[in-house]
């Protein structure tokens, strides 16, 4: 059974309250260490928040760091009835295209069967395009033969499927499909001992796509045509329209213009400016006046002062930024970004600094985008913008420089946040060790104080008992003397 104590009953002093207040004073160093730990945790969160913004900035800079990314083109079609087109850094040009035949693969379809899982074909082999496939009791159903054919598709160029046409008692059909328009399907089989015969009947013959590009005849094994016009992919969807039934057949061509994709580049530039300003605004937010500090909670008190948020509040960007106000790492990154943006690009183009395309720096370090100036540059000097942003030959453009810089800053292994995370881990480990040691000492100190006050109460109680005895004894002596008199 635990000891029962009656604090202050003998002395009349609230010794329990005294111990509590003395221990509160003793716990101040531990509370300070816990506050330091909370601060370190919030500082790491602040670095994490900044790192996220820098990663977004890197993504937007990376999207314009290569010539193929900034000198993008797109395909404009006079009509989309016969095909669609996409450009992957194709050179500007104009083409007249007519589609006269779509590509199609060969399809063979079997007769109908009553079931697809029942063993009905006996045993032997099925040969597809010269490859013999063994059929035995484990795979002599329609499903089994389909799986066996698909297992050698890489060799035969033929895939198999099953269609349920819903027609009466024999709805299941085996469908063989060639890989592309150049694939011919030939099949034979030597199956015997079954209740059904496996056949394969031509349902659709294979044929190549045919089109003309500026009068040049082109054939393709697929309706997706690549490599004919460098950087352009044509997706054929129908033959070109025939305006009348005159002989010979005349198809209506589609005009395709490959032009500069200024809208995509403008969107990328605008996104970059937005992400850059998010970084600068986040850093600047920490210098604003009257920012309430992030609340910390210690073991001795959960209250906050009027200048702090409550413990349940989610810290704001400004509060996190305030923790890094004046931080040398943050200031170094800020100067690094600003230095790259103001550095001239010595390319052969006529655009050398970002202000040439309407990007200027405000007093607070953020960027301002003049859309009118940018539109003019996009319209009149698309090639020059590519050299400014991505560079030319061995000369790096602004975005390429920025992307390289941010790759290092945001590196998951040795970037800014990674270094701060390692420091935080080491610092918190040291703080936890100190807290653990001091807490153990506090427990001993509290036990010692309680023991001393208990001893004092015991002594006072003993003295009180002696005092009472002496008082009674003296009183009895006085009574006895009065009686004798």
Secondary structure as GFF3:
##gff-version 3
##sequence-region A 1 485
A	DSSP	alpha_helix	15	26	.	.	.	ID=ss1
A	DSSP	alpha_helix	28	62	.	.	.	ID=ss2
A	DSSP	alpha_helix	67	70	.	.	.	ID=ss3
A	DSSP	beta_strand	73	77	.	.	.	ID=ss4
A	DSSP	beta_strand	83	87	.	.	.	ID=ss5
A	DSSP	beta_strand	93	101	.	.	.	ID=ss6
A	DSSP	beta_strand	107	109	.	.	.	ID=ss7
A	DSSP	beta_strand	124	128	.	.	.	ID=ss8
A	DSSP	beta_strand	131	135	.	.	.	ID=ss9
A	DSSP	alpha_helix	142	150	.	.	.	ID=ss10
A	DSSP	alpha_helix	153	156	.	.	.	ID=ss11
A	DSSP	beta_strand	158	164	.	.	.	ID=ss12
A	DSSP	beta_strand	172	178	.	.	.	ID=ss13
A	DSSP	beta_strand	187	189	.	.	.	ID=ss14
A	DSSP	beta_strand	201	204	.	.	.	ID=ss15
A	DSSP	beta_strand	209	213	.	.	.	ID=ss16
A	DSSP	beta_strand	216	220	.	.	.	ID=ss17
A	DSSP	beta_strand	224	226	.	.	.	ID=ss18
A	DSSP	beta_strand	232	236	.	.	.	ID=ss19
A	DSSP	beta_strand	254	260	.	.	.	ID=ss20
A	DSSP	alpha_helix	262	285	.	.	.	ID=ss21
A	DSSP	alpha_helix	317	323	.	.	.	ID=ss22
A	DSSP	alpha_helix	328	342	.	.	.	ID=ss23
A	DSSP	three_ten_helix	354	357	.	.	.	ID=ss24
A	DSSP	beta_strand	359	361	.	.	.	ID=ss25
A	DSSP	beta_strand	367	369	.	.	.	ID=ss26
A	DSSP	alpha_helix	371	380	.	.	.	ID=ss27
A	DSSP	alpha_helix	382	389	.	.	.	ID=ss28
A	DSSP	beta_strand	391	392	.	.	.	ID=ss29
A	DSSP	beta_strand	395	396	.	.	.	ID=ss30
A	DSSP	alpha_helix	398	409	.	.	.	ID=ss31
A	DSSP	alpha_helix	416	484	.	.	.	ID=ss32
###
